[in-house]
Amino acid sequence: MHAVPLMSFAACGGLLALAQAAQAQVQAPALPDVTVRSTLVQSPLDYAPASVTLVDGDRLRDRQWQVNLSEALSTTPGLLLQNRQNYAQDLQLSIRGHGARSMFGVRGVQILVDGIPSTMPDGQGQANNIDLQSVERIEVLRGPYSTLYGNASGGVINAYTARGEGSPRIDSSFAMGSNGQKRLGLKAQGERQGVGYVVSASRFLTDGYRPQSAADKNLFNARLDTDSGPDSHLMMVVNHVEVTAQDPGGATPAEWAADPRFVAKGPMDFNMRKSMRQAQAGLGYDVRVDGRNALRLMVYAGQRRITQYQSTPVASQTPPTSAGGVIDMARDYGGMDLRWAHDTQALSQPLSLVLGLSANVVKEDRQGYNNFLGSQLGVQGALRRDERNTLGNADPYLQASWAFAPQWKLDAGLRWSHVKVDSDDRYITPTNGNDSGDTRFRRWLPMLSVQRALDERTHVYASAGGGMETPTFNELSYRPGGLPGLNFGLQAATSTSLELGLRQRLAGELLRGQWSAALFHTDTDNEIVAADNTGGRATYRNAGRTRRQGLELGANLQLARQWQLNAALTVLDATLRDGFCDSKGGCIAAGKRIAGTARTQAALGLDWRPHADWRVGADWRHVGAIAANDSNSVEAPGYGVLGLSAGYTRQWGPWKLDVFARIDNLADKQYVGSVIVNESNGRYYEAAPGRQWMAGLSASYQF
């Protein structure tokens, strides 16, 4: 990997020279500024002190299902986002190798929707409540700056619902495709008597690519905006999502090679499945106090209910310390973020300050039951676990942004992250003692970034930060070796990150847009890794040191007037610097690749618009081999897949009709779509579908 930085600098230099040559051909009007909202001190994208990718809502929706983030974020550098084809387990998501260990849900990455965290205080998140039908944009923030969001070593995904403006409009959409996939959508938006509104509802159904993988997802999202005064703004958001999904589990490499649709006997016998229902509401208030001071308050509350039937063997539920094979969980959660912004000067140069407090709490009732009654499998049986858990954090933070010289800017920030976990065990028997307990995780999280403008369109920056990634409550739930009680000996992983980046805007007649490059390096202590995985129970321990380093390249370019190019390349070296041993005495040597990571990934999207009404596109995605376990004895093979799409739009007075179609995996390749890291039975592989088709239409009416 030592050669990679040198090659990366050479590549960056070569691209910079080519871009400057293309830009010098013809000078066109300046490109519009795009404001980044994910930085606490908002700034134009050119001046953002971090690696950040913006994807607007129209691009997210164009010729897509509008169901999964994986559809339209593939050209985001550093982001490995794979659709498991399993709606019981959410997407497989990691940024720069952080979060790769997750067997389900999202770890190591903060997800927020309209300022409301979709990541709980313990760092466990989910993305299935993001309504792509009504989203205005998604920002993906990577690297040291993300430490200012607290418990997130890898990065931040911020989704923003569009604000209703203009005359009322109604949009309806329908799409269908392979494997019984169907999606219905309806959206109303506009502004009336000073109140802007966007109200959206959708339903997605699928039979699934594999047996035991059908799903039904219903989503409702609404946003209301009003200016409550000349210098104040009020926003309210409401979101409801309900998912019922079967779970086919994974397959061994041999089973997958023989039949990609293979499903093991356990998930079928136990009818492995999951149901989830979540409702939440948030209120945001912004007020400009005077020309130098502004306040912002966001408060939110919600409820989440999950019932999950696993395929844990009956024999594995015999020990008195077993939690059974059914998870029944109810969560009440809420929080707030209070922020004061102040504009001033230091040494006669502009200085922006942000001081804030973020606090969140989760009250969780969790029960576990056997997944059998007598000889009947896949039903709720005897109670085996009952506890009341409280997760919370209270984090003050400060950021300063100082343009201390005409071509220079300094950004610095500090956050005190304090995460607490309390568990009150209510299932106490003569053979299962009181497992109550509590633990705390605390750390100062600093960030520093310096950037310089080489010219009006080219900026370089260097940044550093210290991060923390706590174990999630699910990772604390079981102790290695089958011991009773929660795993409160598990420590938080701490990291130090460095980044060097370059960002340039091009404004030539034949080449317009933006491209960026970043070199990154992260050292982590107390990396959280799997200690054991038997009987459907994963336990975790702290390993020693790990290192993640690599290169990211990204481009969003307009070629001439009819072609649009989006491209991304990521090279990642994610390895163990220290070896470790699991609870059974199996040891992993230093130098092994971190499980769940790929060394290379690339994406290329090309759109052609021969006419204002027509658009034709091709997209190609490559993911290198992914280590499926800590020993690296199994790797999911790398792959490259090609997709084609087309769309036609026609306007008739107030009516607008859009017809579209796409084909994915055009060559009908057999490949592994995602891996279940360290799966105990060796069933690591979750198969991706072969050639898939979809077609749909949308109609809108402007009043």
PEFENMO-V851229 format. One record per backbone hydrogen bond with DSSP energy under -1.0 kcal/mol. CO is the residue of the C=O (numbers start at 0). NH is the residue of the N-H. Records with the same first field share a line. If there is no record, write none. Layout:
# PEFENMO-V851229
CO = NH  NH
This chain:
# PEFENMO-V851229
2 = 6
3 = 7
4 = 8
5 = 9
6 = 10
7 = 11
8 = 12
9 = 13
10 = 14
11 = 15
12 = 16
13 = 17
14 = 18
15 = 19
16 = 20
17 = 21
18 = 22
19 = 23
33 = 44
35 = 42
42 = 35
43 = 46
44 = 47
50 = 141
52 = 139
54 = 137
55 = 59
56 = 60
57 = 61
60 = 63
67 = 70
68 = 72
72 = 75
75 = 78
77 = 95
79 = 93
81 = 91
85 = 88
88 = 104
91 = 81
93 = 79
94 = 97
96 = 99
97 = 94
98 = 101
105 = 124
107 = 153
109 = 156
110 = 117
111 = 158
112 = 115
115 = 112
117 = 125
119 = 122
123 = 119
124 = 105
126 = 129
129 = 131
130 = 133
133 = 161
135 = 56
136 = 159
137 = 54
138 = 157
139 = 52
140 = 155
142 = 145
143 = 146
144 = 147
145 = 148
146 = 149
149 = 151
153 = 142
154 = 109
155 = 140
156 = 111
157 = 138
158 = 113
159 = 135  136
165 = 190
167 = 702
168 = 188
169 = 700
170 = 186
171 = 698
172 = 184
173 = 696
174 = 182
175 = 694
177 = 180
178 = 206
180 = 176
181 = 204
182 = 174
183 = 202
184 = 172
185 = 200
186 = 170
187 = 198
188 = 168
189 = 196
191 = 194
194 = 191
195 = 224
196 = 189
197 = 222
198 = 187
199 = 220
200 = 185
201 = 218
202 = 183
203 = 216
204 = 181
205 = 214
213 = 245
214 = 205
215 = 243
216 = 203
217 = 241
218 = 201
219 = 239
220 = 199
221 = 237
222 = 197
223 = 235
224 = 195
225 = 233
228 = 231
230 = 287
231 = 228
232 = 285
233 = 225
234 = 283
235 = 223
236 = 281
237 = 221
238 = 279
239 = 219
240 = 277
241 = 217
242 = 275
243 = 215
244 = 273
250 = 684
251 = 255
252 = 256
253 = 257
254 = 258
258 = 261
264 = 268
265 = 269
266 = 271
271 = 246
272 = 308
273 = 244
274 = 306
275 = 242
276 = 304
277 = 240
278 = 302
279 = 238
280 = 300
281 = 236
282 = 298
283 = 234
284 = 296
285 = 232
286 = 294
291 = 342
292 = 288  289
293 = 340
294 = 286
295 = 338
296 = 284
297 = 336
298 = 282
299 = 334
300 = 280
301 = 332
302 = 278
303 = 330
304 = 276
305 = 328
306 = 274
307 = 326
308 = 272
313 = 316
314 = 317
318 = 321
324 = 309
325 = 368
326 = 307
327 = 366
328 = 305
329 = 364
330 = 303
331 = 362
332 = 301
333 = 360
334 = 299
335 = 358
336 = 297
337 = 356
338 = 295
339 = 354
340 = 293
341 = 352
343 = 350
345 = 348
348 = 345
349 = 402
350 = 343
351 = 400
352 = 341
353 = 398
354 = 339
355 = 396
356 = 337
357 = 394
358 = 335
359 = 392
360 = 333
361 = 390
362 = 331
363 = 388
364 = 329
365 = 386
366 = 327
367 = 383  384
368 = 324  325
369 = 380
370 = 377
372 = 375
375 = 372
381 = 369
384 = 367
385 = 425
386 = 365
387 = 423
388 = 363
389 = 421
390 = 361
391 = 419
392 = 359
394 = 357
395 = 415
396 = 355
397 = 413
398 = 353
399 = 411
400 = 351
401 = 403  409
404 = 407
406 = 452
407 = 404
408 = 450
409 = 401
410 = 448
411 = 399
412 = 446
413 = 397
414 = 444
416 = 442
417 = 393
418 = 440
419 = 391
420 = 438
421 = 389
422 = 436
423 = 387
428 = 431
431 = 428
436 = 422
438 = 420
440 = 418
442 = 416
444 = 414
445 = 465
446 = 412
447 = 463
448 = 410
449 = 461
450 = 408
451 = 459
456 = 504
457 = 453  454
458 = 502
459 = 451
460 = 500
461 = 449
462 = 498
463 = 447
464 = 496
466 = 494
468 = 492
471 = 475
475 = 486
485 = 487
486 = 489
492 = 468
493 = 524
494 = 466
495 = 522
496 = 464
497 = 520
498 = 462
499 = 518
500 = 460
501 = 516
502 = 458
503 = 514
505 = 512
506 = 27
509 = 559
510 = 507
511 = 557
512 = 505
513 = 555
514 = 503
515 = 553
516 = 501
517 = 551
518 = 499
519 = 549
520 = 497
521 = 547
522 = 495
523 = 545
524 = 493
526 = 542
528 = 540
530 = 582
531 = 538
533 = 536
536 = 533
538 = 530  531
540 = 528
543 = 526
544 = 576  577
545 = 523
546 = 574
547 = 521
548 = 572
549 = 519
550 = 570
551 = 517
552 = 568
553 = 515
554 = 566
555 = 513
556 = 564
557 = 511
558 = 562
561 = 608
562 = 558
563 = 606
564 = 556
565 = 604
566 = 554
567 = 602
568 = 552
569 = 600
570 = 550
572 = 548
573 = 593
574 = 546
575 = 590
579 = 587
581 = 584
585 = 581
587 = 579
588 = 591
591 = 575
593 = 596
596 = 626
598 = 571
599 = 623
600 = 569
601 = 621
602 = 567
603 = 619
604 = 565
605 = 617
606 = 563
607 = 615
612 = 648
614 = 646
615 = 607
616 = 644
617 = 605
618 = 642
619 = 603
620 = 640
621 = 601
622 = 638
625 = 635
626 = 595
627 = 677
628 = 631
633 = 627
635 = 625
638 = 622
640 = 620
641 = 665
642 = 618
643 = 662
644 = 616
645 = 660
646 = 614
647 = 658
649 = 656
651 = 654
653 = 701
654 = 651
655 = 699
656 = 649
657 = 697
658 = 647
659 = 695
660 = 645
661 = 693
662 = 643
663 = 691
664 = 667
670 = 687
673 = 685
675 = 678
678 = 681
681 = 683
683 = 675
684 = 250
685 = 672  673
691 = 663
692 = 177
693 = 661
694 = 175
695 = 659
696 = 173
697 = 657
698 = 171
699 = 655
700 = 169
